[in-house]
Amino acid sequence: MDGQTGYSCAIFRNESPRRSSDIILEAEELAFEKWGPNRLYTYVDPRQVKSRNPGYCFLCAGWVRAGFSKGGKLLLVKDSRP
Protein backbone atom coordinates (compact mmCIF):
# COMPACT_ATOMS: atom_id res chain seq x y z
CA MET A 1 0.00 0.00 0.00
CA ASP A 2 2.91 2.37 0.60
CA GLY A 3 4.84 1.49 -2.55
CA GLN A 4 7.86 0.14 -0.69
CA THR A 5 9.44 -3.10 -1.86
CA GLY A 6 11.55 -5.62 0.02
CA TYR A 7 11.41 -6.99 3.54
CA SER A 8 9.54 -4.87 6.04
CA CYS A 9 10.53 -4.76 9.68
CA ALA A 10 7.02 -4.25 10.98
CA ILE A 11 7.74 -4.72 14.69
CA PHE A 12 10.89 -4.20 16.73
CA ARG A 13 11.34 -3.75 20.45
CA ASN A 14 14.41 -4.62 22.45
CA GLU A 15 13.80 -5.54 26.07
CA SER A 16 17.14 -7.29 26.51
CA PRO A 17 20.58 -6.04 27.55
CA ARG A 18 21.84 -6.61 23.97
CA ARG A 19 22.48 -3.66 21.68
CA SER A 20 19.51 -3.11 19.41
CA SER A 21 21.72 -2.61 16.36
CA ASP A 22 23.28 -6.06 16.94
CA ILE A 23 19.84 -7.66 17.06
CA ILE A 24 18.84 -5.89 13.85
CA LEU A 25 21.99 -7.08 12.06
CA GLU A 26 21.35 -10.64 13.23
CA ALA A 27 17.74 -10.47 12.00
CA GLU A 28 18.95 -9.22 8.60
CA GLU A 29 21.26 -12.21 8.23
CA LEU A 30 18.51 -14.63 9.21
CA ALA A 31 16.11 -13.06 6.69
CA PHE A 32 18.70 -13.25 3.90
CA GLU A 33 19.51 -16.88 4.75
CA LYS A 34 15.83 -17.83 4.69
CA TRP A 35 14.48 -15.74 1.79
CA GLY A 36 17.54 -14.45 -0.07
CA PRO A 37 18.91 -10.91 -0.33
CA ASN A 38 16.45 -8.06 -0.70
CA ARG A 39 15.96 -4.43 0.22
CA LEU A 40 14.99 -3.75 3.85
CA TYR A 41 12.69 -1.03 5.11
CA THR A 42 10.91 0.07 8.25
CA TYR A 43 8.97 2.99 9.63
CA VAL A 44 9.62 4.65 12.98
CA ASP A 45 6.99 6.88 14.54
CA PRO A 46 8.93 9.67 16.31
CA ARG A 47 5.90 10.29 18.54
CA GLN A 48 6.05 6.71 19.88
CA VAL A 49 9.72 6.49 20.88
CA LYS A 50 11.51 8.17 23.77
CA SER A 51 14.74 8.79 21.85
CA ARG A 52 15.63 12.25 20.58
CA ASN A 53 17.06 10.42 17.55
CA PRO A 54 14.25 8.13 16.31
CA GLY A 55 15.57 5.08 14.51
CA TYR A 56 19.07 5.47 15.94
CA CYS A 57 19.54 1.71 16.40
CA PHE A 58 18.71 1.14 12.72
CA LEU A 59 21.10 3.91 11.69
CA CYS A 60 23.84 2.23 13.76
CA ALA A 61 23.10 -0.97 11.81
CA GLY A 62 23.73 0.80 8.51
CA TRP A 63 20.21 1.85 7.56
CA VAL A 64 19.59 5.32 6.11
CA ARG A 65 16.79 7.86 6.34
CA ALA A 66 14.70 7.91 3.17
CA GLY A 67 11.91 10.35 3.93
CA PHE A 68 8.60 10.32 5.76
CA SER A 69 5.23 8.66 5.30
CA LYS A 70 2.08 10.72 4.83
CA GLY A 71 1.37 10.07 8.52
CA GLY A 72 4.73 11.50 9.63
CA LYS A 73 6.62 8.26 10.24
CA LEU A 74 10.32 8.19 9.43
CA LEU A 75 11.19 5.77 6.59
CA LEU A 76 14.49 3.91 7.02
CA VAL A 77 15.95 1.64 4.34
CA LYS A 78 18.92 -0.62 3.72
CA ASP A 79 19.92 -2.32 0.49
CA SER A 80 20.74 -6.01 0.70
CA ARG A 81 24.32 -7.14 0.71
CA PRO A 82 25.56 -8.61 -2.59
Gaussian input, Z-matrix of N, CA and C with variables (Angstrom, degrees):
# hf/3-21g

backbone

0 1
 N
 C     1     B1
 C     2     B2     1     A1
 N     3     B3     2     A2     1     D1
 C     4     B4     3     A3     2     D2
 C     5     B5     4     A4     3     D3
 N     6     B6     5     A5     4     D4
 C     7     B7     6     A6     5     D5
 C     8     B8     7     A7     6     D6
 N     9     B9     8     A8     7     D7
 C    10    B10     9     A9     8     D8
 C    11    B11    10    A10     9     D9
 N    12    B12    11    A11    10    D10
 C    13    B13    12    A12    11    D11
 C    14    B14    13    A13    12    D12
 N    15    B15    14    A14    13    D13
 C    16    B16    15    A15    14    D14
 C    17    B17    16    A16    15    D15
 N    18    B18    17    A17    16    D16
 C    19    B19    18    A18    17    D17
 C    20    B20    19    A19    18    D18
 N    21    B21    20    A20    19    D19
 C    22    B22    21    A21    20    D20
 C    23    B23    22    A22    21    D21
 N    24    B24    23    A23    22    D22
 C    25    B25    24    A24    23    D23
 C    26    B26    25    A25    24    D24
 N    27    B27    26    A26    25    D25
 C    28    B28    27    A27    26    D26
 C    29    B29    28    A28    27    D27
 N    30    B30    29    A29    28    D28
 C    31    B31    30    A30    29    D29
 C    32    B32    31    A31    30    D30
 N    33    B33    32    A32    31    D31
 C    34    B34    33    A33    32    D32
 C    35    B35    34    A34    33    D33
 N    36    B36    35    A35    34    D34
 C    37    B37    36    A36    35    D35
 C    38    B38    37    A37    36    D36
 N    39    B39    38    A38    37    D37
 C    40    B40    39    A39    38    D38
 C    41    B41    40    A40    39    D39
 N    42    B42    41    A41    40    D40
 C    43    B43    42    A42    41    D41
 C    44    B44    43    A43    42    D42
 N    45    B45    44    A44    43    D43
 C    46    B46    45    A45    44    D44
 C    47    B47    46    A46    45    D45
 N    48    B48    47    A47    46    D46
 C    49    B49    48    A48    47    D47
 C    50    B50    49    A49    48    D48
 N    51    B51    50    A50    49    D49
 C    52    B52    51    A51    50    D50
 C    53    B53    52    A52    51    D51
 N    54    B54    53    A53    52    D52
 C    55    B55    54    A54    53    D53
 C    56    B56    55    A55    54    D54
 N    57    B57    56    A56    55    D55
 C    58    B58    57    A57    56    D56
 C    59    B59    58    A58    57    D57
 N    60    B60    59    A59    58    D58
 C    61    B61    60    A60    59    D59
 C    62    B62    61    A61    60    D60
 N    63    B63    62    A62    61    D61
 C    64    B64    63    A63    62    D62
 C    65    B65    64    A64    63    D63
 N    66    B66    65    A65    64    D64
 C    67    B67    66    A66    65    D65
 C    68    B68    67    A67    66    D66
 N    69    B69    68    A68    67    D67
 C    70    B70    69    A69    68    D68
 C    71    B71    70    A70    69    D69
 N    72    B72    71    A71    70    D70
 C    73    B73    72    A72    71    D71
 C    74    B74    73    A73    72    D72
 N    75    B75    74    A74    73    D73
 C    76    B76    75    A75    74    D74
 C    77    B77    76    A76    75    D75
 N    78    B78    77    A77    76    D76
 C    79    B79    78    A78    77    D77
 C    80    B80    79    A79    78    D78
 N    81    B81    80    A80    79    D79
 C    82    B82    81    A81    80    D80
 C    83    B83    82    A82    81    D81
 N    84    B84    83    A83    82    D82
 C    85    B85    84    A84    83    D83
 C    86    B86    85    A85    84    D84
 N    87    B87    86    A86    85    D85
 C    88    B88    87    A87    86    D86
 C    89    B89    88    A88    87    D87
 N    90    B90    89    A89    88    D88
 C    91    B91    90    A90    89    D89
 C    92    B92    91    A91    90    D90
 N    93    B93    92    A92    91    D91
 C    94    B94    93    A93    92    D92
 C    95    B95    94    A94    93    D93
 N    96    B96    95    A95    94    D94
 C    97    B97    96    A96    95    D95
 C    98    B98    97    A97    96    D96
 N    99    B99    98    A98    97    D97
 C   100   B100    99    A99    98    D98
 C   101   B101   100   A100    99    D99
 N   102   B102   101   A101   100   D100
 C   103   B103   102   A102   101   D101
 C   104   B104   103   A103   102   D102
 N   105   B105   104   A104   103   D103
 C   106   B106   105   A105   104   D104
 C   107   B107   106   A106   105   D105
 N   108   B108   107   A107   106   D106
 C   109   B109   108   A108   107   D107
 C   110   B110   109   A109   108   D108
 N   111   B111   110   A110   109   D109
 C   112   B112   111   A111   110   D110
 C   113   B113   112   A112   111   D111
 N   114   B114   113   A113   112   D112
 C   115   B115   114   A114   113   D113
 C   116   B116   115   A115   114   D114
 N   117   B117   116   A116   115   D115
 C   118   B118   117   A117   116   D116
 C   119   B119   118   A118   117   D117
 N   120   B120   119   A119   118   D118
 C   121   B121   120   A120   119   D119
 C   122   B122   121   A121   120   D120
 N   123   B123   122   A122   121   D121
 C   124   B124   123   A123   122   D122
 C   125   B125   124   A124   123   D123
 N   126   B126   125   A125   124   D124
 C   127   B127   126   A126   125   D125
 C   128   B128   127   A127   126   D126
 N   129   B129   128   A128   127   D127
 C   130   B130   129   A129   128   D128
 C   131   B131   130   A130   129   D129
 N   132   B132   131   A131   130   D130
 C   133   B133   132   A132   131   D131
 C   134   B134   133   A133   132   D132
 N   135   B135   134   A134   133   D133
 C   136   B136   135   A135   134   D134
 C   137   B137   136   A136   135   D135
 N   138   B138   137   A137   136   D136
 C   139   B139   138   A138   137   D137
 C   140   B140   139   A139   138   D138
 N   141   B141   140   A140   139   D139
 C   142   B142   141   A141   140   D140
 C   143   B143   142   A142   141   D141
 N   144   B144   143   A143   142   D142
 C   145   B145   144   A144   143   D143
 C   146   B146   145   A145   144   D144
 N   147   B147   146   A146   145   D145
 C   148   B148   147   A147   146   D146
 C   149   B149   148   A148   147   D147
 N   150   B150   149   A149   148   D148
 C   151   B151   150   A150   149   D149
 C   152   B152   151   A151   150   D150
 N   153   B153   152   A152   151   D151
 C   154   B154   153   A153   152   D152
 C   155   B155   154   A154   153   D153
 N   156   B156   155   A155   154   D154
 C   157   B157   156   A156   155   D155
 C   158   B158   157   A157   156   D156
 N   159   B159   158   A158   157   D157
 C   160   B160   159   A159   158   D158
 C   161   B161   160   A160   159   D159
 N   162   B162   161   A161   160   D160
 C   163   B163   162   A162   161   D161
 C   164   B164   163   A163   162   D162
 N   165   B165   164   A164   163   D163
 C   166   B166   165   A165   164   D164
 C   167   B167   166   A166   165   D165
 N   168   B168   167   A167   166   D166
 C   169   B169   168   A168   167   D167
 C   170   B170   169   A169   168   D168
 N   171   B171   170   A170   169   D169
 C   172   B172   171   A171   170   D170
 C   173   B173   172   A172   171   D171
 N   174   B174   173   A173   172   D172
 C   175   B175   174   A174   173   D173
 C   176   B176   175   A175   174   D174
 N   177   B177   176   A176   175   D175
 C   178   B178   177   A177   176   D176
 C   179   B179   178   A178   177   D177
 N   180   B180   179   A179   178   D178
 C   181   B181   180   A180   179   D179
 C   182   B182   181   A181   180   D180
 N   183   B183   182   A182   181   D181
 C   184   B184   183   A183   182   D182
 C   185   B185   184   A184   183   D183
 N   186   B186   185   A185   184   D184
 C   187   B187   186   A186   185   D185
 C   188   B188   187   A187   186   D186
 N   189   B189   188   A188   187   D187
 C   190   B190   189   A189   188   D188
 C   191   B191   190   A190   189   D189
 N   192   B192   191   A191   190   D190
 C   193   B193   192   A192   191   D191
 C   194   B194   193   A193   192   D192
 N   195   B195   194   A194   193   D193
 C   196   B196   195   A195   194   D194
 C   197   B197   196   A196   195   D195
 N   198   B198   197   A197   196   D196
 C   199   B199   198   A198   197   D197
 C   200   B200   199   A199   198   D198
 N   201   B201   200   A200   199   D199
 C   202   B202   201   A201   200   D200
 C   203   B203   202   A202   201   D201
 N   204   B204   203   A203   202   D202
 C   205   B205   204   A204   203   D203
 C   206   B206   205   A205   204   D204
 N   207   B207   206   A206   205   D205
 C   208   B208   207   A207   206   D206
 C   209   B209   208   A208   207   D207
 N   210   B210   209   A209   208   D208
 C   211   B211   210   A210   209   D209
 C   212   B212   211   A211   210   D210
 N   213   B213   212   A212   211   D211
 C   214   B214   213   A213   212   D212
 C   215   B215   214   A214   213   D213
 N   216   B216   215   A215   214   D214
 C   217   B217   216   A216   215   D215
 C   218   B218   217   A217   216   D216
 N   219   B219   218   A218   217   D217
 C   220   B220   219   A219   218   D218
 C   221   B221   220   A220   219   D219
 N   222   B222   221   A221   220   D220
 C   223   B223   222   A222   221   D221
 C   224   B224   223   A223   222   D222
 N   225   B225   224   A224   223   D223
 C   226   B226   225   A225   224   D224
 C   227   B227   226   A226   225   D225
 N   228   B228   227   A227   226   D226
 C   229   B229   228   A228   227   D227
 C   230   B230   229   A229   228   D228
 N   231   B231   230   A230   229   D229
 C   232   B232   231   A231   230   D230
 C   233   B233   232   A232   231   D231
 N   234   B234   233   A233   232   D232
 C   235   B235   234   A234   233   D233
 C   236   B236   235   A235   234   D234
 N   237   B237   236   A236   235   D235
 C   238   B238   237   A237   236   D236
 C   239   B239   238   A238   237   D237
 N   240   B240   239   A239   238   D238
 C   241   B241   240   A240   239   D239
 C   242   B242   241   A241   240   D240
 N   243   B243   242   A242   241   D241
 C   244   B244   243   A243   242   D242
 C   245   B245   244   A244   243   D243

   B1=1.4536
   B2=1.5270
   B3=1.3288
   B4=1.4567
   B5=1.5176
   B6=1.3382
   B7=1.4521
   B8=1.5115
   B9=1.3217
   B10=1.4637
   B11=1.5271
   B12=1.3141
   B13=1.4558
   B14=1.5204
   B15=1.3212
   B16=1.4604
   B17=1.5071
   B18=1.3349
   B19=1.4528
   B20=1.5247
   B21=1.3123
   B22=1.4631
   B23=1.5186
   B24=1.3097
   B25=1.4614
   B26=1.5247
   B27=1.3170
   B28=1.4583
   B29=1.5270
   B30=1.3311
   B31=1.4684
   B32=1.5247
   B33=1.3249
   B34=1.4612
   B35=1.5096
   B36=1.3197
   B37=1.4622
   B38=1.5193
   B39=1.2932
   B40=1.4626
   B41=1.5179
   B42=1.3161
   B43=1.4622
   B44=1.5253
   B45=1.3287
   B46=1.4616
   B47=1.5260
   B48=1.3332
   B49=1.4631
   B50=1.5303
   B51=1.3391
   B52=1.4668
   B53=1.5143
   B54=1.3458
   B55=1.4605
   B56=1.5230
   B57=1.3043
   B58=1.4552
   B59=1.5193
   B60=1.3230
   B61=1.4638
   B62=1.5264
   B63=1.3354
   B64=1.4623
   B65=1.5309
   B66=1.3093
   B67=1.4648
   B68=1.5239
   B69=1.3227
   B70=1.4657
   B71=1.5243
   B72=1.3258
   B73=1.4658
   B74=1.5280
   B75=1.3203
   B76=1.4648
   B77=1.5278
   B78=1.3155
   B79=1.4683
   B80=1.5313
   B81=1.3297
   B82=1.4633
   B83=1.5235
   B84=1.3267
   B85=1.4651
   B86=1.5244
   B87=1.3259
   B88=1.4600
   B89=1.5233
   B90=1.3227
   B91=1.4727
   B92=1.5197
   B93=1.3314
   B94=1.4638
   B95=1.5253
   B96=1.3301
   B97=1.4627
   B98=1.5267
   B99=1.3339
   B100=1.4647
   B101=1.5258
   B102=1.3445
   B103=1.4601
   B104=1.5291
   B105=1.3255
   B106=1.4586
   B107=1.5226
   B108=1.3347
   B109=1.4612
   B110=1.5292
   B111=1.3001
   B112=1.4621
   B113=1.5261
   B114=1.2912
   B115=1.4604
   B116=1.5279
   B117=1.3331
   B118=1.4570
   B119=1.5233
   B120=1.3231
   B121=1.4573
   B122=1.5273
   B123=1.3089
   B124=1.4600
   B125=1.5176
   B126=1.2995
   B127=1.4584
   B128=1.5228
   B129=1.3153
   B130=1.4596
   B131=1.5273
   B132=1.3092
   B133=1.4596
   B134=1.5304
   B135=1.3380
   B136=1.4711
   B137=1.5257
   B138=1.3231
   B139=1.4721
   B140=1.5264
   B141=1.3374
   B142=1.4634
   B143=1.5304
   B144=1.3222
   B145=1.4646
   B146=1.5207
   B147=1.3189
   B148=1.4622
   B149=1.5264
   B150=1.3184
   B151=1.4626
   B152=1.5257
   B153=1.3310
   B154=1.4670
   B155=1.5226
   B156=1.3381
   B157=1.4567
   B158=1.5344
   B159=1.3465
   B160=1.4658
   B161=1.5279
   B162=1.3182
   B163=1.4516
   B164=1.5137
   B165=1.3154
   B166=1.4649
   B167=1.5246
   B168=1.3289
   B169=1.4694
   B170=1.5285
   B171=1.3272
   B172=1.4632
   B173=1.5273
   B174=1.3177
   B175=1.4641
   B176=1.5296
   B177=1.3341
   B178=1.4599
   B179=1.5255
   B180=1.3303
   B181=1.4580
   B182=1.5309
   B183=1.3251
   B184=1.4529
   B185=1.5178
   B186=1.3103
   B187=1.4594
   B188=1.5335
   B189=1.3312
   B190=1.4674
   B191=1.5235
   B192=1.3109
   B193=1.4702
   B194=1.5332
   B195=1.3363
   B196=1.4618
   B197=1.5203
   B198=1.3190
   B199=1.4569
   B200=1.5131
   B201=1.3373
   B202=1.4576
   B203=1.5180
   B204=1.3216
   B205=1.4660
   B206=1.5250
   B207=1.3242
   B208=1.4678
   B209=1.5205
   B210=1.3375
   B211=1.4604
   B212=1.5176
   B213=1.3424
   B214=1.4578
   B215=1.5161
   B216=1.3397
   B217=1.4634
   B218=1.5218
   B219=1.3210
   B220=1.4619
   B221=1.5276
   B222=1.3436
   B223=1.4535
   B224=1.5158
   B225=1.3231
   B226=1.4711
   B227=1.5201
   B228=1.3363
   B229=1.4557
   B230=1.5212
   B231=1.3345
   B232=1.4629
   B233=1.5241
   B234=1.3241
   B235=1.4582
   B236=1.5179
   B237=1.3192
   B238=1.4619
   B239=1.5147
   B240=1.3062
   B241=1.4634
   B242=1.5214
   B243=1.3364
   B244=1.4699
   B245=1.5089
   A1=112.02
   A2=117.36
   A3=119.71
   A4=112.63
   A5=117.24
   A6=120.98
   A7=115.21
   A8=118.05
   A9=121.24
   A10=109.46
   A11=116.06
   A12=120.74
   A13=109.31
   A14=115.93
   A15=121.31
   A16=110.69
   A17=115.07
   A18=121.66
   A19=109.17
   A20=114.85
   A21=120.78
   A22=110.49
   A23=115.80
   A24=121.01
   A25=105.84
   A26=115.51
   A27=120.53
   A28=112.87
   A29=116.62
   A30=120.27
   A31=108.82
   A32=116.28
   A33=120.43
   A34=109.03
   A35=114.78
   A36=121.01
   A37=107.39
   A38=116.32
   A39=121.07
   A40=109.06
   A41=116.14
   A42=121.28
   A43=110.41
   A44=115.59
   A45=121.00
   A46=109.41
   A47=117.17
   A48=119.38
   A49=112.83
   A50=118.28
   A51=121.93
   A52=110.84
   A53=115.83
   A54=119.85
   A55=109.19
   A56=115.92
   A57=121.15
   A58=111.73
   A59=117.39
   A60=120.08
   A61=111.18
   A62=118.19
   A63=120.92
   A64=111.18
   A65=116.66
   A66=120.94
   A67=109.87
   A68=116.97
   A69=121.11
   A70=110.38
   A71=117.73
   A72=121.41
   A73=111.31
   A74=116.79
   A75=120.60
   A76=110.75
   A77=116.92
   A78=121.19
   A79=110.89
   A80=117.36
   A81=120.84
   A82=110.29
   A83=116.44
   A84=121.08
   A85=111.30
   A86=116.22
   A87=120.07
   A88=111.26
   A89=117.15
   A90=120.97
   A91=110.92
   A92=117.26
   A93=120.96
   A94=111.15
   A95=117.27
   A96=120.43
   A97=111.34
   A98=115.75
   A99=120.43
   A100=112.62
   A101=117.61
   A102=120.81
   A103=114.46
   A104=117.42
   A105=120.38
   A106=110.92
   A107=117.03
   A108=120.25
   A109=111.82
   A110=115.45
   A111=121.86
   A112=108.30
   A113=115.62
   A114=122.26
   A115=108.93
   A116=116.30
   A117=122.53
   A118=109.11
   A119=116.50
   A120=119.10
   A121=110.97
   A122=114.79
   A123=121.09
   A124=108.67
   A125=115.19
   A126=122.08
   A127=108.87
   A128=116.15
   A129=121.80
   A130=107.10
   A131=115.55
   A132=120.59
   A133=108.20
   A134=117.75
   A135=120.20
   A136=113.51
   A137=116.66
   A138=120.19
   A139=111.81
   A140=117.11
   A141=121.04
   A142=113.67
   A143=117.65
   A144=120.26
   A145=109.85
   A146=116.24
   A147=120.96
   A148=112.63
   A149=117.10
   A150=121.82
   A151=111.95
   A152=115.31
   A153=120.26
   A154=110.60
   A155=116.21
   A156=122.93
   A157=108.43
   A158=117.50
   A159=120.50
   A160=111.83
   A161=115.62
   A162=120.84
   A163=114.18
   A164=117.42
   A165=121.63
   A166=112.63
   A167=117.83
   A168=119.89
   A169=110.96
   A170=117.73
   A171=120.59
   A172=110.05
   A173=116.96
   A174=120.58
   A175=110.41
   A176=117.31
   A177=121.25
   A178=111.62
   A179=117.19
   A180=122.31
   A181=111.59
   A182=117.11
   A183=120.43
   A184=116.05
   A185=117.55
   A186=120.62
   A187=108.64
   A188=116.32
   A189=120.66
   A190=110.33
   A191=115.10
   A192=120.77
   A193=108.67
   A194=115.85
   A195=119.76
   A196=112.22
   A197=117.30
   A198=120.08
   A199=112.19
   A200=114.15
   A201=121.60
   A202=109.96
   A203=115.38
   A204=120.68
   A205=108.74
   A206=116.02
   A207=120.25
   A208=111.21
   A209=116.34
   A210=121.34
   A211=114.05
   A212=117.72
   A213=121.04
   A214=115.92
   A215=117.06
   A216=119.51
   A217=109.91
   A218=115.22
   A219=122.36
   A220=109.02
   A221=117.01
   A222=122.44
   A223=108.38
   A224=116.27
   A225=123.06
   A226=108.02
   A227=116.77
   A228=121.23
   A229=110.80
   A230=114.16
   A231=120.94
   A232=107.19
   A233=115.85
   A234=119.91
   A235=109.12
   A236=116.30
   A237=120.74
   A238=110.11
   A239=114.86
   A240=119.84
   A241=108.46
   A242=117.73
   A243=120.16
   A244=112.81
   D1=-25.86
   D2=-176.86
   D3=-98.72
   D4=-1.95
   D5=178.59
   D6=83.17
   D7=-0.73
   D8=178.85
   D9=-79.39
   D10=148.51
   D11=177.04
   D12=-124.46
   D13=151.40
   D14=179.39
   D15=114.90
   D16=-160.04
   D17=-179.69
   D18=-92.18
   D19=128.02
   D20=-179.58
   D21=-98.92
   D22=128.91
   D23=171.10
   D24=-89.31
   D25=94.18
   D26=-173.51
   D27=-80.79
   D28=-28.22
   D29=-177.31
   D30=-140.70
   D31=131.32
   D32=173.32
   D33=-151.22
   D34=127.95
   D35=174.99
   D36=-152.02
   D37=126.04
   D38=-179.84
   D39=-103.06
   D40=116.81
   D41=176.01
   D42=-115.98
   D43=20.69
   D44=-178.52
   D45=-110.69
   D46=172.93
   D47=176.07
   D48=-79.20
   D49=-6.65
   D50=-179.95
   D51=-70.26
   D52=152.41
   D53=175.53
   D54=-69.13
   D55=133.91
   D56=-178.89
   D57=-58.67
   D58=-40.75
   D59=-179.03
   D60=-62.39
   D61=-34.29
   D62=177.02
   D63=-66.59
   D64=-39.64
   D65=178.59
   D66=-65.49
   D67=-41.70
   D68=178.87
   D69=-62.04
   D70=-46.14
   D71=178.81
   D72=-60.84
   D73=-40.13
   D74=177.88
   D75=-64.81
   D76=-41.86
   D77=178.90
   D78=-64.20
   D79=-37.97
   D80=176.88
   D81=-58.96
   D82=-48.65
   D83=-178.84
   D84=-60.57
   D85=-42.64
   D86=178.93
   D87=-63.45
   D88=-41.77
   D89=178.21
   D90=-62.90
   D91=-44.19
   D92=-179.70
   D93=-65.97
   D94=-38.18
   D95=177.79
   D96=-64.03
   D97=-39.92
   D98=-175.99
   D99=-79.79
   D100=-44.09
   D101=-171.50
   D102=-116.57
   D103=-5.09
   D104=-177.98
   D105=92.91
   D106=166.75
   D107=-178.48
   D108=-67.37
   D109=146.78
   D110=178.94
   D111=-167.00
   D112=165.05
   D113=175.33
   D114=-67.49
   D115=146.56
   D116=178.22
   D117=-115.60
   D118=144.05
   D119=174.83
   D120=-151.02
   D121=155.50
   D122=176.68
   D123=-154.96
   D124=162.70
   D125=174.41
   D126=-117.99
   D127=141.10
   D128=176.12
   D129=-123.94
   D130=126.60
   D131=178.48
   D132=-90.67
   D133=106.77
   D134=-177.51
   D135=-57.35
   D136=-23.69
   D137=-179.51
   D138=-77.60
   D139=-14.32
   D140=-175.12
   D141=-106.14
   D142=0.62
   D143=178.83
   D144=-118.66
   D145=151.19
   D146=-178.17
   D147=-82.06
   D148=-20.10
   D149=-175.36
   D150=-65.83
   D151=145.52
   D152=172.68
   D153=-77.81
   D154=-10.96
   D155=-179.20
   D156=-125.24
   D157=76.08
   D158=-176.33
   D159=-55.80
   D160=133.63
   D161=179.56
   D162=83.84
   D163=9.29
   D164=-176.08
   D165=-54.20
   D166=-41.09
   D167=-178.93
   D168=-64.45
   D169=-35.22
   D170=176.37
   D171=-69.29
   D172=-41.31
   D173=178.39
   D174=-60.90
   D175=-39.84
   D176=177.49
   D177=-65.38
   D178=-23.51
   D179=178.80
   D180=-91.30
   D181=8.48
   D182=175.00
   D183=95.98
   D184=5.90
   D185=177.12
   D186=-78.49
   D187=162.05
   D188=179.78
   D189=-129.93
   D190=152.23
   D191=175.43
   D192=-71.23
   D193=136.67
   D194=-177.81
   D195=-132.48
   D196=20.51
   D197=177.77
   D198=119.06
   D199=-161.89
   D200=-177.60
   D201=-135.02
   D202=150.28
   D203=174.09
   D204=-76.92
   D205=169.57
   D206=177.17
   D207=-60.47
   D208=-28.20
   D209=-179.87
   D210=-86.68
   D211=2.99
   D212=176.60
   D213=91.69
   D214=9.20
   D215=177.80
   D216=-82.93
   D217=142.21
   D218=178.54
   D219=-75.63
   D220=128.81
   D221=176.55
   D222=-95.22
   D223=126.14
   D224=176.66
   D225=-119.66
   D226=139.06
   D227=-177.83
   D228=-135.97
   D229=159.91
   D230=173.93
   D231=-151.58
   D232=128.87
   D233=175.80
   D234=-75.58
   D235=149.89
   D236=179.38
   D237=-68.38
   D238=156.32
   D239=176.48
   D240=-78.65
   D241=144.54
   D242=-179.60
   D243=-64.93

